[in-house]
């Protein structure tokens, strides 16, 4: 590995450990080579997300942010083409991961198109509309990660997509207050009207609790849809995904423990719990939904 690639992967690891702790602790259960590929995919998504989540990206003139995202995408495409620009060590590492694992390039087209949507769309009328956005911001992340995990059957793609959606919806529920500050509401407008809830009020009342209970159950159904995919992965990958599944779904429990208050603080899973869950996965075989995937 060249010095540039080594620096790039090291920075991917740093970004994952700082901002994507669930990915970081889950990936620790993978062999070192696979671990760095998880970090690389995460780092690309993190850097793009940071661009569209910059202060004022949606609330004010989005032209500078749009230019920044377009420039970042262009630099990534150069790296994919084997010509990373000077100083783009992270993107060179991501491109190396894409080539090494055989990740389809069109996944990144869907991803960047979804990132651009955040500069134009601030509300989603229905859950189906929201899923149109999450196709490129979440489901496709599952598709990107799958080649790194080396599934035993092509049937793993559906559960991988569901897990990506579950993670994203969990983020939306956890980050309602932060997204309001950016001028965005990801909870479907039809659901908010159905329960008479308005996140702009930043008040935890009966209507807000009702819509949050509804969306949390929707997220849990996605986690249930993802479970059979664990049984379609080799042991190390199964432990990794099972750990991430447990840790991310635990955020929903933390939201409930806060009485659905997602306005005055962030629901977090303590680091000690993340470490304990990862260590437990090393000792205990993941509970796989084998009957659901028999014959895969």
C-alpha positions as CSV (number, residue, x, y, z in Angstrom):
1,X,0.0,0.0,0.0
2,X,1.3,3.4,-0.9
3,X,1.9,6.1,1.7
4,X,-1.0,8.1,0.2
5,X,-3.4,5.2,0.6
6,X,-2.2,4.6,4.1
7,X,-2.8,8.2,5.0
8,X,-6.2,8.1,3.4
9,X,-7.4,5.0,5.2
10,X,-6.0,6.3,8.5
11,X,-8.2,9.5,8.0
12,X,-11.2,7.3,7.1
13,X,-10.7,5.5,10.4
14,X,-10.4,8.7,12.3
15,X,-13.6,10.1,10.8
16,X,-15.5,6.9,11.5
17,X,-14.3,6.7,15.1
18,X,-15.3,10.3,15.7
19,X,-18.6,10.6,13.9
20,X,-19.8,7.0,13.2
21,X,-19.2,5.2,16.5
22,X,-21.8,2.5,15.8
23,X,-20.0,1.7,12.4
24,X,-16.7,1.9,14.2
25,X,-17.5,-0.6,17.0
26,X,-19.3,-2.9,14.6
27,X,-16.4,-2.9,12.1
28,X,-13.9,-3.8,14.8
29,X,-15.3,-7.3,14.6
30,X,-14.1,-7.6,10.9
31,X,-10.7,-8.6,9.6
32,X,-8.4,-5.5,9.3
33,X,-8.7,-5.4,5.5
34,X,-12.5,-5.4,5.6
35,X,-12.6,-3.0,8.5
36,X,-10.8,-0.3,6.5
37,X,-13.2,-0.7,3.6
38,X,-16.2,0.0,6.0
39,X,-14.4,3.1,7.2
40,X,-13.8,4.3,3.7
41,X,-17.5,4.0,2.7
42,X,-18.5,5.7,5.9
43,X,-16.0,8.5,5.4
44,X,-17.2,9.3,1.9
45,X,-20.8,9.5,3.1
46,X,-19.8,11.6,6.1
47,X,-17.9,14.1,4.1
48,X,-20.7,14.6,1.5
49,X,-23.2,14.8,4.3
50,X,-21.2,17.5,6.1
51,X,-21.3,19.6,2.9
52,X,-25.1,19.6,2.6
53,X,-25.5,20.0,6.4
54,X,-23.3,23.1,6.6
55,X,-24.9,26.1,8.3
56,X,-27.3,27.8,5.9
57,X,-27.0,25.2,3.2
58,X,-30.8,25.0,2.8
59,X,-32.1,28.0,4.7
60,X,-30.2,30.6,2.6
61,X,-28.6,30.7,-0.8
62,X,-27.6,27.2,-1.6
63,X,-25.4,28.0,-4.6
64,X,-22.1,27.8,-2.7
65,X,-23.1,24.5,-1.1
66,X,-24.3,23.2,-4.5
67,X,-20.9,24.1,-5.9
68,X,-19.0,22.5,-3.0
69,X,-21.0,19.2,-3.4
70,X,-20.5,19.2,-7.2
71,X,-16.8,19.8,-6.7
72,X,-16.5,17.0,-4.2
73,X,-18.4,14.6,-6.5
74,X,-16.1,15.6,-9.4
75,X,-13.0,14.9,-7.3
76,X,-14.4,11.5,-6.2
77,X,-15.1,10.6,-9.9
78,X,-11.5,11.5,-10.7
79,X,-10.3,9.2,-7.9
80,X,-12.6,6.4,-9.3
81,X,-11.0,6.9,-12.7
82,X,-7.5,6.4,-11.2
83,X,-6.5,10.0,-11.2
84,X,-7.0,11.4,-7.6
85,X,-6.1,15.0,-7.2
86,X,-3.2,16.0,-5.0
87,X,-4.2,15.9,-1.3
88,X,-7.3,13.8,-1.9
89,X,-5.9,10.9,0.1
90,X,-9.3,10.0,1.5
91,X,-10.9,9.9,-1.9
92,X,-8.0,7.8,-3.2
93,X,-8.7,5.3,-0.3
94,X,-12.4,5.2,-1.1
95,X,-11.7,4.6,-4.8
96,X,-9.3,1.8,-3.7
97,X,-12.1,0.2,-1.6
98,X,-14.6,0.5,-4.5
99,X,-12.2,-1.3,-6.9
100,X,-11.0,-3.9,-4.3
101,X,-14.6,-4.8,-3.3
102,X,-16.3,-4.4,-6.6
103,X,-18.8,-1.9,-5.5
104,X,-21.0,-0.8,-8.4
105,X,-20.3,2.8,-9.4
106,X,-23.9,3.6,-10.0
107,X,-24.5,3.3,-6.3
108,X,-22.5,6.5,-5.9
109,X,-24.6,8.3,-8.6
110,X,-27.7,7.5,-6.5
111,X,-26.0,8.7,-3.4
112,X,-24.8,12.0,-4.7
113,X,-28.2,12.7,-6.3
114,X,-29.9,12.2,-3.0
115,X,-27.4,14.5,-1.3
116,X,-28.3,17.2,-3.8
117,X,-32.0,16.8,-2.9
118,X,-31.2,18.1,0.5
119,X,-30.5,21.5,-1.1
120,X,-33.9,21.7,-2.7
121,X,-36.4,19.6,-0.7
122,X,-37.2,20.4,2.9
123,X,-40.4,18.5,3.4
124,X,-41.8,15.1,2.3
125,X,-45.6,14.6,2.0
126,X,-45.8,10.8,2.5
127,X,-43.5,8.0,3.6
128,X,-43.3,6.8,0.0
129,X,-42.0,10.2,-0.9
130,X,-39.4,10.0,1.9
131,X,-38.4,6.6,0.7
132,X,-37.6,8.1,-2.7
133,X,-35.0,10.2,-1.0
134,X,-33.8,7.4,1.3
135,X,-33.3,5.2,-1.8
136,X,-30.1,7.2,-2.5
137,X,-29.3,8.3,1.1
138,X,-29.8,5.1,2.9
139,X,-30.8,1.9,1.0
140,X,-27.9,2.4,-1.3
141,X,-25.5,2.6,1.6
142,X,-26.5,-1.0,2.4
143,X,-25.7,-1.9,-1.2
144,X,-22.3,-0.3,-0.9
145,X,-21.4,-2.1,2.3
146,X,-22.6,-5.5,1.1
147,X,-19.6,-6.4,-1.1
148,X,-17.3,-5.5,1.8
149,X,-19.2,-8.1,4.0
150,X,-18.9,-10.8,1.3
151,X,-22.5,-12.2,1.6
152,X,-23.1,-15.9,1.0
153,X,-26.2,-15.3,-1.1
154,X,-27.5,-12.6,-3.4
155,X,-30.6,-12.7,-1.3
156,X,-28.8,-10.5,1.2
157,X,-29.3,-7.4,-0.8
158,X,-32.9,-6.8,0.4
159,X,-32.1,-7.1,4.1
160,X,-29.1,-4.8,3.5
161,X,-31.2,-2.2,2.0
162,X,-33.8,-2.5,4.8
163,X,-31.0,-2.0,7.4
164,X,-29.8,1.1,5.6
165,X,-33.4,2.5,5.7
166,X,-33.7,1.5,9.4
167,X,-30.5,3.4,10.3
168,X,-31.6,6.5,8.3
169,X,-35.1,6.6,9.8
170,X,-33.5,6.2,13.3
171,X,-31.3,9.2,12.6
172,X,-34.3,11.2,11.4
173,X,-36.2,10.5,14.6
174,X,-33.1,11.2,16.8
175,X,-32.2,14.4,15.0
176,X,-35.6,16.2,14.6
177,X,-34.4,19.3,16.5
178,X,-31.1,19.5,14.6
179,X,-32.8,19.1,11.3
180,X,-35.3,21.9,12.2
181,X,-32.3,24.2,12.7
182,X,-31.3,23.4,9.1
183,X,-34.9,24.1,7.8
184,X,-35.7,20.5,7.2
185,X,-38.4,18.1,8.4
186,X,-38.0,14.5,7.4
187,X,-41.1,13.1,9.2
188,X,-43.8,12.7,6.6
189,X,-46.2,15.6,6.5
190,X,-49.2,13.3,6.2
191,X,-48.2,11.5,9.4
192,X,-47.8,14.8,11.3
193,X,-51.3,15.9,10.2
194,X,-52.8,12.5,11.1
195,X,-51.6,12.9,14.7
196,X,-51.9,16.7,14.9
197,X,-48.2,17.1,15.7
198,X,-46.0,20.0,14.7
199,X,-42.3,19.6,15.3
200,X,-41.8,23.4,14.8
201,X,-43.4,23.9,18.2
202,X,-40.6,21.8,19.8
203,X,-43.1,20.7,22.4
204,X,-43.5,17.1,23.7
205,X,-47.2,16.7,24.0
206,X,-49.6,13.8,23.4
207,X,-49.7,14.4,19.7
208,X,-45.9,14.4,19.4
209,X,-45.6,11.2,21.5
210,X,-48.2,9.6,19.2
211,X,-46.5,10.4,16.0
212,X,-43.1,9.4,17.4
213,X,-44.5,6.0,18.6
214,X,-45.8,5.5,15.1
215,X,-42.5,6.3,13.4
216,X,-40.5,4.2,15.9
217,X,-42.6,1.2,15.1
218,X,-42.1,1.8,11.4
219,X,-38.3,1.8,12.1
220,X,-38.5,-1.3,14.1
221,X,-40.3,-3.1,11.3
222,X,-37.4,-2.2,9.0
223,X,-35.0,-3.6,11.6
224,X,-37.0,-6.8,11.6
225,X,-36.9,-7.0,7.8
226,X,-33.1,-6.7,8.0
227,X,-32.6,-9.5,10.5
228,X,-32.7,-12.5,8.1
229,X,-29.8,-11.0,6.1
230,X,-27.5,-11.6,9.1
231,X,-27.8,-15.3,8.4
232,X,-26.6,-14.8,4.9
233,X,-23.2,-13.4,5.9
234,X,-20.0,-15.2,6.9
235,X,-19.3,-15.3,10.7
236,X,-17.2,-12.1,11.1
237,X,-19.6,-10.1,8.9
238,X,-22.6,-11.5,10.8
239,X,-21.1,-10.4,14.1
240,X,-20.4,-6.9,12.7
241,X,-23.9,-6.4,11.3
242,X,-25.6,-7.9,14.3
243,X,-23.7,-5.5,16.5
244,X,-24.6,-2.5,14.4
245,X,-28.2,-3.7,14.3
246,X,-28.4,-3.9,18.1
247,X,-26.6,-0.6,18.7
248,X,-28.6,1.5,16.2
249,X,-31.9,0.1,17.2
250,X,-31.1,0.9,20.8
251,X,-31.3,4.5,19.9
252,X,-35.0,4.1,19.6
253,X,-35.1,2.9,23.2
254,X,-33.2,5.9,24.2
255,X,-35.7,8.2,22.5
256,X,-38.5,6.4,24.4
257,X,-36.6,6.8,27.6
258,X,-36.4,10.6,27.0
259,X,-40.2,10.6,26.7
260,X,-39.8,11.3,22.9
261,X,-37.9,14.6,23.6
262,X,-35.7,15.0,20.6
263,X,-35.6,18.8,20.9
264,X,-33.4,19.5,24.0
265,X,-30.7,16.9,23.5
266,X,-29.6,13.9,21.4
267,X,-30.6,10.3,22.4
268,X,-27.3,8.5,22.7
269,X,-26.2,4.9,23.4
270,X,-23.3,5.2,25.9
271,X,-19.8,4.2,24.7
272,X,-19.5,1.6,27.4
273,X,-22.7,-0.1,26.1
274,X,-21.2,-0.1,22.5
275,X,-18.0,-1.7,23.7
276,X,-19.9,-4.3,25.8
277,X,-22.1,-5.1,22.8
278,X,-19.1,-5.5,20.5
279,X,-17.3,-7.7,23.0
280,X,-20.4,-9.8,23.5
281,X,-20.6,-10.5,19.8
282,X,-17.2,-12.0,19.9
283,X,-18.3,-14.4,22.6
284,X,-21.8,-15.3,21.5
285,X,-22.9,-16.3,18.0
286,X,-25.4,-13.8,16.5
287,X,-29.0,-14.9,16.8
288,X,-29.7,-15.6,13.1
289,X,-33.1,-15.8,11.5
290,X,-32.2,-19.0,9.7
291,X,-35.7,-20.4,9.1
292,X,-36.5,-17.3,7.2
293,X,-33.5,-17.7,4.8
294,X,-33.3,-21.4,4.5
295,X,-32.4,-22.5,1.0
296,X,-30.7,-19.2,0.2
